[in-house]
Amino acid sequence: MKTRMIGDVQVGAIGLGAMPMSVAGHMPSEEQSIRTVHAALDAGVTLIDTADAYTPSADDVGHNERLVTRALALWSGDRDRVLVATKGGHTRTPDGGWGLNGHPDYIRRACEQSLKALGVEVIGLYQHHRPDPAVPYEESIGALRDLLDEGKIRMAGISNADPGQIRTAHEILGGRLASVQNEYSPRFRSSEPEIDVCAELGVAFLPWSPLGGMSSARELGGPFAEVAAARGVSPQQVCLAWELARSPVVIPIPGASRPESILDSVAAAELVLTEEELARLG
């Protein structure tokens, strides 16, 4: 697979978002999830994105991290080439909802728990999951800086951040901000300014929900479907190729819970759209 950079680490241009494997009501079997991860790895994926909060219930924090760890342990390939990215700062509530906790002491505890869930001494990429309005952003990012300085994490990233927060994190981390993970897709294009800031700073931009989530079939109609039909590929591949063409810093992380889904997405790394096609897609 073609590659791109996160910090000083080379990864496949398409990553795997593991969240769909731990969503209550839609979870596949563990065996199917492991087959999905293995299919991705065998196809050249070397970036897997997870989070402590990707769990079917508040009682099973770290579910997705542990699932990814089991899949890697059962894979026969070179695990040292795989970058596992996880996140902390988002929480789950007993009613199945989401909460926030950006306090530095919580982020440190969350990181320690993720280290255990992943079975590693150093996390490859640790990301602040979402800004907490109750905590100054500088304090949350300061916790990331401390974890980086202490060697608990190899690289630091942020998620769901605006341009000002990206610049703040880059400064607090002493120029060591490795990645920004925001929502971005044909349906959700408001992260364009964040992509531009990342390109300016040399920071990887990881679009989450790059296919538009549950509405992808509808959103990928029109020009995306037309270009796909002309090329003999899926609209999803055209979507991911369109995102890759946006900037060299973009590394989509489509979610998948079936081998067929991630294999279709991986093929987008080899799909180069023409200027005319990109203009048509807008």
N, C-alpha and C positions, 0 to 999 in steps of 0.2 A: 504494500500500500504506500501511496505517497505520504510524506511526513511533514509535520510542522513542529514548531518549538513552543514549549512551556518552560520559561526560564532557560536553563541550559540543558533541558531534557527533550530529546526528540521523540515524538509520539506519532502514531498514525493520524492522518488528517480527519478521520471520523472516529469518535469515541463511542463508548456504550454508557447510556444512562440506565442504571440498575434499579431505579425507583419502582417501575411497574411490577417488579417481582415481589414487592412487599406491600402492595396496596390491598387493604381489606375489601373483600367482596369480588376482587378481580385477580387474586393471586393464583398463579399456576402452581403445579406441584413442584416440590424442591428438585425433583429429577429433571423436569422440563426447564427450570431456571438454570440448573447447572449445564444442561445441554446448550442453552442459549449463550451463556458465558463462554463455553468452550468453542462454539461456532464462531463467536466474535473473535476470540483469540486466534483461532486457526486461520481466520481470514485476514489477520494482520492488525487487528485492534490492539493497541497497547495502552489505552487510557480507559479506565473504568471509574465512573463517578457514582458515589454513594453518599450517605449521610446517616448520622445516628438517629435522626428523626424519621427516616424511611422505615416505618414499622406499621404493622397492622393494628397495633393498639399501644396505648401509653405504658402498658405493662411489659412491653417487649422491645424497649429501646435498644438500638443496635442490631435489630433483626437483619436488615439488608447488609450491613457490614459483615456480619457473621456468615451470611449466605455467600457473599463474594469471596470471603476467605476460604470457605469449604470448596467452592468451585475452583479456586486457584490451586488449592492443595491437591485436587484430583486431576489437574491438568498435567500433561506430560511434557509441555513445552518449557521454555526458559522464563520462569516467573520473574527473574531479575529485570527483564525488559518491560515489565508491566508497571505502569504508574497508577496506583490506586489513590484517587482523590476523595476525601471525605469532608464533612462540614459539621460545625457546631454553632450553637446560638439560637437555633429554632427548637422548640419543644413541642411535645404532644400532650393534649389534655385528656382526661378520662372520658369525655364525651366524643372523642375521635377528632377533635379540632386541633388547632395549632396555636402555640403561644410563642413568646419571645423571651430570651434572657441573654442580654449582652454584657452582663457584669463580668469583669475580668476573672474573678474567682470561679464563676460558673464555666466560663470558656476553658479555663485550665482543667477543671474537673472533667468536662466533656471530652477534652483532648485525651486525658489519661484513660477514660473509659473506651475511647475509640482505639487507642493503642492496644488495649487488651482485646477488644472485639476483632481487630484485624490481625492480632498475633504478631505484632512487629515492635521493634524498639524505636523506630523513627517512621513517622507518617510522610509519605512522598509529597503530597500536596494537601494542606489543611486550609479550609476556607471558612471565613466568617459567614454564616448562612444568611442572615438578614439583619439590617440595622434595627436596634431596639430604641424606640423614641424615649424610653425612660432612662437610658444610659448615654452619656456623651459618646459620640462615635469614636473620638480620639482614645477614650479609655478601652473600648472594645478592641480596637486595632493595636493598642499598646500591649494587650495580652497576646496577640498574635506575634508581635515583635519579640516579646519575652520568650515565647515558645520557640521561635526561630533561633534566637540567640543561645538558648539552652540546648539546642540540638534535638528537641522533641519532634520537630517537623523539619523536613528538608526545604520545602517551599511554602510560601504563604499566599493565599488568594482571598478574594472577597466575592460576595454574591448579592444580587439585587441592590446594586449601588448606583448612585447617579454620578455625573461627571465630577462634581465637587468632591464627593466622597472618594472617588477613585484617586484624585490628586492628593487628597488628605492621606489616604492609606499609603500611597506611593512615597510620600514625604516621611511619614512616621516610620515606615519600614526601611528607610534609608535607601530608597531606590530598588528594593528587593521584592516589590509586588510582582508576583508571577502570573496571576490570572484574575479575570473578572468573569463571573458567571451570571448572566442576566437572561431573561426571556427574550427570544427573538425568533420571528418566523414571518411568513408572508402576512399572517393575520395580525401580528404584533410587531410593528416596525419602529416603535418609539425608542428603541435602544440604539438607533443610529448614532446619536451624539456620543454614547458610551463607546461604541466601536471606534469612532474617530479618535477619542482620547487614548484608548488602548493602542491604536496604531501609532500615535504620536510618541507614546511612552515605551513602546516595544513590549507591551503586556498582552498575553494571550486572552482572547475573548471566547468564552465557551457558551454558546447559546443553549439554554435549556428550553425544553418543549419546542425544538426547532421545526417540527412538523405541524405545529399548531394544536397539539393535544387531541382531545376527543372530536374536535370539529375539523380535523385535518382533511377528511374526505371532501367536505364542502369547500373549504378554503383553498384546496389545491385543484379546484376545477378551473375553468376558463383558460387563460394563457398557459398555466402550468400543465394542465392536461393536454392542451394542444401541442405544446413543445414535446411533451413526453410521447405522445402518439407518433409524432413525426420522427422521433429518435428511436422509437421502439423500446422505451424504458418506462419505469413507473413515474407518476407525478412526484412521489416522495423523493426519488433520486434527483429529479430536476430541482426540487426545492432545496435539497442539501447542496447541490452543485452551485445553485444561485447564491447560497450563503457563503460557500467557500470562495466564490468569485468576488465577494464584497470586500475582503481584505485578507492578506496573508496571515493575519493574527487570528482569524476565525477558525475554531475547531468545534464543529457541532457535536453534541452528545445526545443523539436520538435515544429515547427510551425504547426498550424492547423486552418482551417476555416470551418470545418464540424465536427459534433459530432463523426461520424464514424472514422475519422482520429485520433483524440486524444484518443478515446477508444482503438483503435488498439495499439497505442503507449504505453498507460498506462499498457497494458498487459505485456510489456517487463520487467517490474519491478519484475515479478514473474518467468521470464525465466532464468534459470541458465545453462550456457553453460559448457560442459565438457572441460577438458584440450585438448582432441583430437580435439574437434570442434574449440576451440580458435586457436590452432596451424594451423588448416586448413584455418581459416579466415585470418591468418597472423597478 
